[in-house]
Amino acid sequence: MVLQGKARDEGRDDVSEPASVTLGIAARYASAVFDLAKETKALPALEADATALTDALILSPELGAMIASPVVTRDEQAAAMAAIAKKMKLSTLTANTLALMADKRRLFVLPQLLTQLAARIAEEKGEMTAHVTSATPLSAAQSKKLAETLKAKVGKTIKLNTTVDETLIGGLIVRLGSTMIDTSVKAKLAALQNAMKEVG
């Protein structure tokens, strides 16, 4: 398999790795899969697969636990991922990648791999992903306005990745690349509290 040569790393049964190692492994797989998809003009299929798998991990805590568990054998992980790939009608490239990761005991990096793939695909399309956290769900009109505002700021089409955190009370936290914009009420209250401490 071509992918195996491109994403070469030693397969070990120890799936507990430091975060930096995890990101490094994910980056190698992301680079290999992205390059192969680009060479074979299969980026749209890869993007659809990555989105579907990301949604599956969000909706199924059991799936996340299975890929991270050192107790589940590589054969059990491989069988489970093969069944998931078939049920979700994933592309051959994605299914083969999941099989290789299971064989190498590397499925635990799947969430980071999917994040890196999304970023690479967005960059290829001239897009940027903004990670937006709000106190309440954004309406379609609010999402559109925010995307337009951010596009005017960076000059690229913005894809929003939204989550809700009720503890923010109101406002938004927007992460765009290495930039973070925090307009949440929670942050303003914290800043006010700090200012009052300095005065006191």
N, C-alpha and C positions, 0 to 999 in steps of 0.2 A: 504494500500500500504506500502511495506517494506520501500521504499525510504522516505516516509513521517516521519516514526519513526527515520530514520537515519539523516535526514536533518531538524530536528525540529527547527523551529523558528516562532515567532509570525508574522502573516500576517497583515500588516497595509496598509492603503491607501496612506500613505505618502511615495513617492518613492524617495524623495531627502534625501540621506544619506551621511554622511562624507565618504571620501575615505577609511579610515581604517575599518569602519563598512561594506562598500560594499565588501571589500576584505575578511572580515571575513565571510560574508554570502556566497560569492562565494566559499570560501574554504570548508565550510560545505557541500554545494551541490556537489562540485567536489569530495570530499572524499567519500560521499555516493554513487554517481553514479559510480565512479571508482571501489569501493569495490564490488558493485553489479555486474558490468560488469566482474570483475575478477572472482568472485564466479561462474558466469554462463558461463565463457569462451567466453564472448562476447566483449572482448577488441578490436578486429579488426573492428567489426561493430561500436563500440563507436568511435574509431579513425576516421573512414570514416565519421560518422555523425558530429563529431567536426570540421573536415576539411571543410565539405560542409557548415556548419553553419557559420564558420569563413569567408569563401569566400562570402557567401550570405550577411553578414553584411558589408563587404568591398564594394561589388557591389551595394548594395541597401541602400542608406542613409535613405530611407523611413522606412525600417525595423528597423534601429537603432533608428529613431525618435519615432516609434510606441512603442517599448519596454521601452523607457525611459519616455514616456509622462504620466503625472499624469491625463491628461484629458481623455485619452482612458480608458474605464471601464475594469474591470477584465474580464467580459464576452466577450467583444470585443477582448481583447488580447488573451483570451483562444481560441476563434473561429478562429482568424487569425493564431495563432501558430498551431492549429490542421490542418488547411488547408495547411500551409507550410510543416508540417511534412508529410502529405499525398502526396503532390506534389513532395517532395524531397525523398520520400520513406525511411524516417528515421526509425530506429529500434523502437520497442515497448518501450524499456527502455528510449530512448531519447525522444520519443513522450510523454510518461507519465511524465518524468521530466519537460518538457516544460509546460505541463498542470498543474502540481503541482505549478510550479513557477508563472504561470499566476494567479492561485487561491490565492496564498499567496502574490501577488503583488511584486514578486521578479524578474521579467524578466529583470529589468534594470541591474542586475549583470551578464547577459549572456556573454558579451564580456570577463569579468574577469574570469568567470567560464570556458570558452573555452580555455583561455590561461593557466589556471591551469591544466585543463585536458590534454592538449597537453604536458605540462611539466611532469605530472605524467606518462603518457603513454610512453613518450620518455625514462624516467628513468627506467621504467619497462623493456624496450627493450634494455637497456644499451646504449641509445643514449643521446645526448645533443643537444639542439637547439641553434644555433648561430643566433642572430638577426643582419643582415648586412645591412647597409645603404651605398649606393654608389651614385656617381654623375651621372653615366649612368648605364643602365642595364648590369649585368654581363653576359658574354657568358657562354656557357655550360662548356668550357675548364677552364675558370677562376673560376667558381663555384666549379668544381671538384678539382682544385688545392688548392683553399682556404679550402675546406672541408678536404682534405688530410693533409694540414699544421696544421689545428686546431686539427685534430685527433691525430697527432704526439705529439702535445702539451699536450693534456688532457687524451689521451689513451682511448677515447670513440668515437663511430661512431657519426659524426656530421650531423645534419639536418639543412640546411640553410633556414632562413626565411628572404627573401630579399625585400628591399624597395629602391626607388630612391628618392634622394633629390639633385636637380640640384645646390642648393646653396653651396654644398660642393666643387664645381669646379672640384675636382679630389680626388683620394684616397678613403679610406673606414673608416667607423666607425663600429666596431665589438663589440657586447655585448655577452659575453659568461658567463652565470651565473651572478656572482657579478663582473666579470672583464670586463672593457671596454678598447678597443684598438682604439685610434683615430689617423689615419694616413692621415686624410683629409687635402687638401690644405688650406681650411678655417681655420682649427685649427692651422696649421703651421703659417699662416699669422697673426692670433690673437696672437700667442706666440711671433712672431717677433715684432709685434706692442707693446706688453707689455715690451719686452726687450728694445726696443728703448726708451720707456717712462722712464724706470729706468736709462738708460744711460743719457737721457736729464735732 
